[in-house]
Amino acid sequence: MTTYLPALIWMLSSFVCLYIAKRRHLKQTALKSMAVAVAGPFAFPFVLAAKPRQFNQA
């Protein structure tokens, strides 16, 4: 069980990062998703530092 714990933490943190990015209206691309999956728990500062998408109000 303890051998699966780091993988579980890595996967949960990537899902949380993608959830935060969706809530902040960040544009989600394949490259950004792969970067979050690779960075795992270290991706939180990148997601929080990214600028949200601007909506045009016409």
HTML snippet that shows the backbone in 3Dmol.js (N, CA, C, O; Angstrom):
<script src="https://3Dmol.org/build/3Dmol-min.js"></script>
<div id="view" style="width:600px;height:400px;position:relative"></div>
<script>
const pdb = `
ATOM      1  N   MET A   1       0.820  -1.199   0.000  1.00  0.00           N
ATOM      2  CA  MET A   1       0.000   0.000   0.000  1.00  0.00           C
ATOM      3  C   MET A   1       0.863   1.262   0.000  1.00  0.00           C
ATOM      4  O   MET A   1       0.529   2.246  -0.660  1.00  0.00           O
ATOM      5  N   THR A   2       1.967   1.232   0.737  1.00  0.00           N
ATOM      6  CA  THR A   2       2.796   2.431   0.819  1.00  0.00           C
ATOM      7  C   THR A   2       3.500   2.737  -0.499  1.00  0.00           C
ATOM      8  O   THR A   2       3.908   3.876  -0.726  1.00  0.00           O
ATOM      9  N   THR A   3       3.650   1.744  -1.371  1.00  0.00           N
ATOM     10  CA  THR A   3       4.282   2.008  -2.660  1.00  0.00           C
ATOM     11  C   THR A   3       3.331   2.758  -3.591  1.00  0.00           C
ATOM     12  O   THR A   3       3.787   3.445  -4.505  1.00  0.00           O
ATOM     13  N   TYR A   4       2.047   2.643  -3.382  1.00  0.00           N
ATOM     14  CA  TYR A   4       1.072   3.341  -4.213  1.00  0.00           C
ATOM     15  C   TYR A   4       0.771   4.744  -3.711  1.00  0.00           C
ATOM     16  O   TYR A   4       0.166   5.534  -4.436  1.00  0.00           O
ATOM     17  N   LEU A   5       1.168   5.070  -2.513  1.00  0.00           N
ATOM     18  CA  LEU A   5       0.853   6.368  -1.924  1.00  0.00           C
ATOM     19  C   LEU A   5       1.442   7.543  -2.708  1.00  0.00           C
ATOM     20  O   LEU A   5       0.710   8.502  -2.952  1.00  0.00           O
ATOM     21  N   PRO A   6       2.705   7.533  -3.118  1.00  0.00           N
ATOM     22  CA  PRO A   6       3.199   8.659  -3.929  1.00  0.00           C
ATOM     23  C   PRO A   6       2.464   8.809  -5.257  1.00  0.00           C
ATOM     24  O   PRO A   6       2.205   9.930  -5.695  1.00  0.00           O
ATOM     25  N   ALA A   7       2.131   7.710  -5.892  1.00  0.00           N
ATOM     26  CA  ALA A   7       1.385   7.791  -7.156  1.00  0.00           C
ATOM     27  C   ALA A   7      -0.009   8.353  -6.914  1.00  0.00           C
ATOM     28  O   ALA A   7      -0.507   9.132  -7.726  1.00  0.00           O
ATOM     29  N   LEU A   8      -0.633   7.977  -5.830  1.00  0.00           N
ATOM     30  CA  LEU A   8      -1.959   8.495  -5.496  1.00  0.00           C
ATOM     31  C   LEU A   8      -1.905   9.993  -5.218  1.00  0.00           C
ATOM     32  O   LEU A   8      -2.770  10.738  -5.679  1.00  0.00           O
ATOM     33  N   ILE A   9      -0.904  10.440  -4.473  1.00  0.00           N
ATOM     34  CA  ILE A   9      -0.745  11.858  -4.188  1.00  0.00           C
ATOM     35  C   ILE A   9      -0.485  12.621  -5.481  1.00  0.00           C
ATOM     36  O   ILE A   9      -1.018  13.713  -5.675  1.00  0.00           O
ATOM     37  N   TRP A  10       0.337  12.049  -6.372  1.00  0.00           N
ATOM     38  CA  TRP A  10       0.663  12.696  -7.642  1.00  0.00           C
ATOM     39  C   TRP A  10      -0.588  12.871  -8.502  1.00  0.00           C
ATOM     40  O   TRP A  10      -0.807  13.937  -9.076  1.00  0.00           O
ATOM     41  N   MET A  11      -1.401  11.827  -8.586  1.00  0.00           N
ATOM     42  CA  MET A  11      -2.618  11.893  -9.398  1.00  0.00           C
ATOM     43  C   MET A  11      -3.642  12.848  -8.798  1.00  0.00           C
ATOM     44  O   MET A  11      -4.242  13.639  -9.525  1.00  0.00           O
ATOM     45  N   LEU A  12      -3.851  12.791  -7.497  1.00  0.00           N
ATOM     46  CA  LEU A  12      -4.817  13.682  -6.855  1.00  0.00           C
ATOM     47  C   LEU A  12      -4.406  15.146  -7.007  1.00  0.00           C
ATOM     48  O   LEU A  12      -5.252  16.009  -7.243  1.00  0.00           O
ATOM     49  N   SER A  13      -3.125  15.421  -6.874  1.00  0.00           N
ATOM     50  CA  SER A  13      -2.691  16.811  -7.011  1.00  0.00           C
ATOM     51  C   SER A  13      -2.864  17.305  -8.439  1.00  0.00           C
ATOM     52  O   SER A  13      -3.175  18.478  -8.643  1.00  0.00           O
ATOM     53  N   SER A  14      -2.673  16.449  -9.429  1.00  0.00           N
ATOM     54  CA  SER A  14      -2.881  16.893 -10.809  1.00  0.00           C
ATOM     55  C   SER A  14      -4.360  17.149 -11.070  1.00  0.00           C
ATOM     56  O   SER A  14      -4.694  18.098 -11.779  1.00  0.00           O
ATOM     57  N   PHE A  15      -5.251  16.338 -10.525  1.00  0.00           N
ATOM     58  CA  PHE A  15      -6.682  16.592 -10.682  1.00  0.00           C
ATOM     59  C   PHE A  15      -7.091  17.884  -9.981  1.00  0.00           C
ATOM     60  O   PHE A  15      -7.910  18.638 -10.504  1.00  0.00           O
ATOM     61  N   VAL A  16      -6.534  18.141  -8.814  1.00  0.00           N
ATOM     62  CA  VAL A  16      -6.853  19.379  -8.093  1.00  0.00           C
ATOM     63  C   VAL A  16      -6.349  20.584  -8.867  1.00  0.00           C
ATOM     64  O   VAL A  16      -7.037  21.601  -8.945  1.00  0.00           O
ATOM     65  N   CYS A  17      -5.149  20.481  -9.443  1.00  0.00           N
ATOM     66  CA  CYS A  17      -4.610  21.591 -10.242  1.00  0.00           C
ATOM     67  C   CYS A  17      -5.477  21.862 -11.458  1.00  0.00           C
ATOM     68  O   CYS A  17      -5.742  23.021 -11.777  1.00  0.00           O
ATOM     69  N   LEU A  18      -5.919  20.828 -12.136  1.00  0.00           N
ATOM     70  CA  LEU A  18      -6.772  21.025 -13.295  1.00  0.00           C
ATOM     71  C   LEU A  18      -8.131  21.595 -12.886  1.00  0.00           C
ATOM     72  O   LEU A  18      -8.718  22.381 -13.630  1.00  0.00           O
ATOM     73  N   TYR A  19      -8.634  21.211 -11.718  1.00  0.00           N
ATOM     74  CA  TYR A  19      -9.889  21.763 -11.212  1.00  0.00           C
ATOM     75  C   TYR A  19      -9.735  23.257 -10.899  1.00  0.00           C
ATOM     76  O   TYR A  19     -10.613  24.055 -11.225  1.00  0.00           O
ATOM     77  N   ILE A  20      -8.614  23.630 -10.264  1.00  0.00           N
ATOM     78  CA  ILE A  20      -8.353  25.033  -9.953  1.00  0.00           C
ATOM     79  C   ILE A  20      -8.239  25.835 -11.245  1.00  0.00           C
ATOM     80  O   ILE A  20      -8.767  26.944 -11.338  1.00  0.00           O
ATOM     81  N   ALA A  21      -7.559  25.285 -12.229  1.00  0.00           N
ATOM     82  CA  ALA A  21      -7.405  25.977 -13.508  1.00  0.00           C
ATOM     83  C   ALA A  21      -8.752  26.190 -14.183  1.00  0.00           C
ATOM     84  O   ALA A  21      -8.987  27.237 -14.786  1.00  0.00           O
ATOM     85  N   LYS A  22      -9.623  25.221 -14.088  1.00  0.00           N
ATOM     86  CA  LYS A  22     -10.954  25.356 -14.686  1.00  0.00           C
ATOM     87  C   LYS A  22     -11.764  26.427 -13.958  1.00  0.00           C
ATOM     88  O   LYS A  22     -12.464  27.211 -14.598  1.00  0.00           O
ATOM     89  N   ARG A  23     -11.678  26.468 -12.643  1.00  0.00           N
ATOM     90  CA  ARG A  23     -12.414  27.452 -11.869  1.00  0.00           C
ATOM     91  C   ARG A  23     -11.897  28.870 -12.098  1.00  0.00           C
ATOM     92  O   ARG A  23     -12.658  29.831 -11.986  1.00  0.00           O
ATOM     93  N   ARG A  24     -10.610  29.009 -12.419  1.00  0.00           N
ATOM     94  CA  ARG A  24     -10.018  30.329 -12.667  1.00  0.00           C
ATOM     95  C   ARG A  24     -10.131  30.729 -14.127  1.00  0.00           C
ATOM     96  O   ARG A  24      -9.599  31.767 -14.519  1.00  0.00           O
ATOM     97  N   HIS A  25     -10.811  29.934 -14.939  1.00  0.00           N
ATOM     98  CA  HIS A  25     -11.029  30.191 -16.366  1.00  0.00           C
ATOM     99  C   HIS A  25      -9.712  30.291 -17.129  1.00  0.00           C
ATOM    100  O   HIS A  25      -9.535  31.178 -17.965  1.00  0.00           O
ATOM    101  N   LEU A  26      -8.791  29.375 -16.835  1.00  0.00           N
ATOM    102  CA  LEU A  26      -7.548  29.311 -17.588  1.00  0.00           C
ATOM    103  C   LEU A  26      -7.770  28.469 -18.830  1.00  0.00           C
ATOM    104  O   LEU A  26      -8.493  27.473 -18.801  1.00  0.00           O
ATOM    105  N   LYS A  27      -7.139  28.882 -19.922  1.00  0.00           N
ATOM    106  CA  LYS A  27      -7.271  28.129 -21.158  1.00  0.00           C
ATOM    107  C   LYS A  27      -6.515  26.813 -21.008  1.00  0.00           C
ATOM    108  O   LYS A  27      -5.330  26.796 -20.677  1.00  0.00           O
ATOM    109  N   GLN A  28      -7.209  25.727 -21.254  1.00  0.00           N
ATOM    110  CA  GLN A  28      -6.621  24.411 -21.049  1.00  0.00           C
ATOM    111  C   GLN A  28      -6.172  23.840 -22.387  1.00  0.00           C
ATOM    112  O   GLN A  28      -6.988  23.592 -23.274  1.00  0.00           O
ATOM    113  N   THR A  29      -4.882  23.637 -22.519  1.00  0.00           N
ATOM    114  CA  THR A  29      -4.323  23.051 -23.728  1.00  0.00           C
ATOM    115  C   THR A  29      -3.684  21.723 -23.374  1.00  0.00           C
ATOM    116  O   THR A  29      -3.488  21.402 -22.202  1.00  0.00           O
ATOM    117  N   ALA A  30      -3.366  20.963 -24.395  1.00  0.00           N
ATOM    118  CA  ALA A  30      -2.740  19.661 -24.162  1.00  0.00           C
ATOM    119  C   ALA A  30      -1.370  19.826 -23.521  1.00  0.00           C
ATOM    120  O   ALA A  30      -0.992  19.038 -22.654  1.00  0.00           O
ATOM    121  N   LEU A  31      -0.626  20.841 -23.937  1.00  0.00           N
ATOM    122  CA  LEU A  31       0.707  21.069 -23.380  1.00  0.00           C
ATOM    123  C   LEU A  31       0.635  21.426 -21.894  1.00  0.00           C
ATOM    124  O   LEU A  31       1.442  20.941 -21.101  1.00  0.00           O
ATOM    125  N   LYS A  32      -0.320  22.266 -21.515  1.00  0.00           N
ATOM    126  CA  LYS A  32      -0.471  22.632 -20.109  1.00  0.00           C
ATOM    127  C   LYS A  32      -0.932  21.439 -19.279  1.00  0.00           C
ATOM    128  O   LYS A  32      -0.486  21.265 -18.144  1.00  0.00           O
ATOM    129  N   SER A  33      -1.812  20.622 -19.830  1.00  0.00           N
ATOM    130  CA  SER A  33      -2.278  19.443 -19.104  1.00  0.00           C
ATOM    131  C   SER A  33      -1.142  18.448 -18.886  1.00  0.00           C
ATOM    132  O   SER A  33      -1.035  17.838 -17.822  1.00  0.00           O
ATOM    133  N   MET A  34      -0.303  18.293 -19.894  1.00  0.00           N
ATOM    134  CA  MET A  34       0.841  17.385 -19.746  1.00  0.00           C
ATOM    135  C   MET A  34       1.841  17.939 -18.736  1.00  0.00           C
ATOM    136  O   MET A  34       2.440  17.177 -17.977  1.00  0.00           O
ATOM    137  N   ALA A  35       2.027  19.251 -18.719  1.00  0.00           N
ATOM    138  CA  ALA A  35       2.949  19.854 -17.760  1.00  0.00           C
ATOM    139  C   ALA A  35       2.457  19.654 -16.334  1.00  0.00           C
ATOM    140  O   ALA A  35       3.249  19.375 -15.434  1.00  0.00           O
ATOM    141  N   VAL A  36       1.157  19.795 -16.127  1.00  0.00           N
ATOM    142  CA  VAL A  36       0.593  19.564 -14.794  1.00  0.00           C
ATOM    143  C   VAL A  36       0.730  18.097 -14.401  1.00  0.00           C
ATOM    144  O   VAL A  36       1.027  17.791 -13.246  1.00  0.00           O
ATOM    145  N   ALA A  37       0.518  17.199 -15.341  1.00  0.00           N
ATOM    146  CA  ALA A  37       0.638  15.773 -15.041  1.00  0.00           C
ATOM    147  C   ALA A  37       2.074  15.397 -14.696  1.00  0.00           C
ATOM    148  O   ALA A  37       2.307  14.554 -13.830  1.00  0.00           O
ATOM    149  N   VAL A  38       3.033  16.018 -15.368  1.00  0.00           N
ATOM    150  CA  VAL A  38       4.441  15.716 -15.102  1.00  0.00           C
ATOM    151  C   VAL A  38       4.898  16.379 -13.806  1.00  0.00           C
ATOM    152  O   VAL A  38       5.628  15.768 -13.025  1.00  0.00           O
ATOM    153  N   ALA A  39       4.479  17.609 -13.570  1.00  0.00           N
ATOM    154  CA  ALA A  39       4.932  18.349 -12.392  1.00  0.00           C
ATOM    155  C   ALA A  39       4.260  17.859 -11.109  1.00  0.00           C
ATOM    156  O   ALA A  39       4.836  17.962 -10.026  1.00  0.00           O
ATOM    157  N   GLY A  40       3.058  17.334 -11.228  1.00  0.00           N
ATOM    158  CA  GLY A  40       2.366  16.783 -10.062  1.00  0.00           C
ATOM    159  C   GLY A  40       2.119  17.823  -8.988  1.00  0.00           C
ATOM    160  O   GLY A  40       1.540  18.871  -9.273  1.00  0.00           O
ATOM    161  N   PRO A  41       2.544  17.561  -7.756  1.00  0.00           N
ATOM    162  CA  PRO A  41       2.277  18.495  -6.662  1.00  0.00           C
ATOM    163  C   PRO A  41       3.016  19.826  -6.801  1.00  0.00           C
ATOM    164  O   PRO A  41       2.653  20.802  -6.144  1.00  0.00           O
ATOM    165  N   PHE A  42       4.038  19.876  -7.640  1.00  0.00           N
ATOM    166  CA  PHE A  42       4.794  21.107  -7.825  1.00  0.00           C
ATOM    167  C   PHE A  42       4.121  22.053  -8.810  1.00  0.00           C
ATOM    168  O   PHE A  42       4.644  23.139  -9.063  1.00  0.00           O
ATOM    169  N   ALA A  43       2.992  21.678  -9.365  1.00  0.00           N
ATOM    170  CA  ALA A  43       2.294  22.505 -10.355  1.00  0.00           C
ATOM    171  C   ALA A  43       1.384  23.551  -9.711  1.00  0.00           C
ATOM    172  O   ALA A  43       0.909  24.449 -10.406  1.00  0.00           O
ATOM    173  N   PHE A  44       1.132  23.463  -8.422  1.00  0.00           N
ATOM    174  CA  PHE A  44       0.237  24.412  -7.769  1.00  0.00           C
ATOM    175  C   PHE A  44       0.689  25.861  -7.934  1.00  0.00           C
ATOM    176  O   PHE A  44      -0.149  26.704  -8.254  1.00  0.00           O
ATOM    177  N   PRO A  45       1.959  26.199  -7.735  1.00  0.00           N
ATOM    178  CA  PRO A  45       2.348  27.606  -7.938  1.00  0.00           C
ATOM    179  C   PRO A  45       2.147  28.079  -9.378  1.00  0.00           C
ATOM    180  O   PRO A  45       1.801  29.238  -9.604  1.00  0.00           O
ATOM    181  N   PHE A  46       2.358  27.195 -10.346  1.00  0.00           N
ATOM    182  CA  PHE A  46       2.175  27.582 -11.745  1.00  0.00           C
ATOM    183  C   PHE A  46       0.711  27.854 -12.059  1.00  0.00           C
ATOM    184  O   PHE A  46       0.394  28.793 -12.789  1.00  0.00           O
ATOM    185  N   VAL A  47      -0.165  27.051 -11.521  1.00  0.00           N
ATOM    186  CA  VAL A  47      -1.600  27.229 -11.773  1.00  0.00           C
ATOM    187  C   VAL A  47      -2.097  28.498 -11.088  1.00  0.00           C
ATOM    188  O   VAL A  47      -2.901  29.240 -11.653  1.00  0.00           O
ATOM    189  N   LEU A  48      -1.622  28.741  -9.884  1.00  0.00           N
ATOM    190  CA  LEU A  48      -2.071  29.923  -9.159  1.00  0.00           C
ATOM    191  C   LEU A  48      -1.467  31.208  -9.720  1.00  0.00           C
ATOM    192  O   LEU A  48      -2.060  32.276  -9.572  1.00  0.00           O
ATOM    193  N   ALA A  49      -0.309  31.127 -10.355  1.00  0.00           N
ATOM    194  CA  ALA A  49       0.340  32.320 -10.908  1.00  0.00           C
ATOM    195  C   ALA A  49      -0.146  32.652 -12.316  1.00  0.00           C
ATOM    196  O   ALA A  49       0.094  33.761 -12.795  1.00  0.00           O
ATOM    197  N   ALA A  50      -0.812  31.738 -12.980  1.00  0.00           N
ATOM    198  CA  ALA A  50      -1.269  31.972 -14.357  1.00  0.00           C
ATOM    199  C   ALA A  50      -2.373  33.008 -14.367  1.00  0.00           C
ATOM    200  O   ALA A  50      -3.193  33.084 -13.452  1.00  0.00           O
ATOM    201  N   LYS A  51      -2.375  33.805 -15.426  1.00  0.00           N
ATOM    202  CA  LYS A  51      -3.394  34.844 -15.571  1.00  0.00           C
ATOM    203  C   LYS A  51      -4.666  34.237 -16.156  1.00  0.00           C
ATOM    204  O   LYS A  51      -4.603  33.453 -17.103  1.00  0.00           O
ATOM    205  N   PRO A  52      -5.816  34.595 -15.598  1.00  0.00           N
ATOM    206  CA  PRO A  52      -7.086  34.083 -16.128  1.00  0.00           C
ATOM    207  C   PRO A  52      -7.378  34.658 -17.516  1.00  0.00           C
ATOM    208  O   PRO A  52      -6.870  35.711 -17.900  1.00  0.00           O
ATOM    209  N   ARG A  53      -8.198  33.940 -18.235  1.00  0.00           N
ATOM    210  CA  ARG A  53      -8.595  34.359 -19.574  1.00  0.00           C
ATOM    211  C   ARG A  53      -9.499  35.586 -19.493  1.00  0.00           C
ATOM    212  O   ARG A  53     -10.353  35.675 -18.611  1.00  0.00           O
ATOM    213  N   GLN A  54      -9.311  36.524 -20.404  1.00  0.00           N
ATOM    214  CA  GLN A  54     -10.127  37.733 -20.448  1.00  0.00           C
ATOM    215  C   GLN A  54     -11.316  37.500 -21.382  1.00  0.00           C
ATOM    216  O   GLN A  54     -11.152  37.000 -22.495  1.00  0.00           O
ATOM    217  N   PHE A  55     -12.494  37.862 -20.926  1.00  0.00           N
ATOM    218  CA  PHE A  55     -13.692  37.733 -21.741  1.00  0.00           C
ATOM    219  C   PHE A  55     -14.032  39.089 -22.347  1.00  0.00           C
ATOM    220  O   PHE A  55     -13.981  40.110 -21.662  1.00  0.00           O
ATOM    221  N   ASN A  56     -14.369  39.098 -23.596  1.00  0.00           N
ATOM    222  CA  ASN A  56     -14.792  40.331 -24.276  1.00  0.00           C
ATOM    223  C   ASN A  56     -16.258  40.583 -23.987  1.00  0.00           C
ATOM    224  O   ASN A  56     -17.111  39.726 -24.221  1.00  0.00           O
ATOM    225  N   GLN A  57     -16.536  41.764 -23.479  1.00  0.00           N
ATOM    226  CA  GLN A  57     -17.923  42.133 -23.217  1.00  0.00           C
ATOM    227  C   GLN A  57     -18.359  43.104 -24.297  1.00  0.00           C
ATOM    228  O   GLN A  57     -17.912  44.250 -24.328  1.00  0.00           O
ATOM    229  N   ALA A  58     -19.221  42.651 -25.172  1.00  0.00           N
ATOM    230  CA  ALA A  58     -19.662  43.483 -26.295  1.00  0.00           C
ATOM    231  C   ALA A  58     -21.054  43.991 -26.059  1.00  0.00           C
ATOM    232  O   ALA A  58     -21.598  44.710 -26.896  1.00  0.00           O
TER     233      ALA A  58
END
`;
const viewer = $3Dmol.createViewer("view");
viewer.addModel(pdb, "pdb");
viewer.setStyle({}, {cartoon: {color: "spectrum"}});
viewer.zoomTo();
viewer.render();
</script>
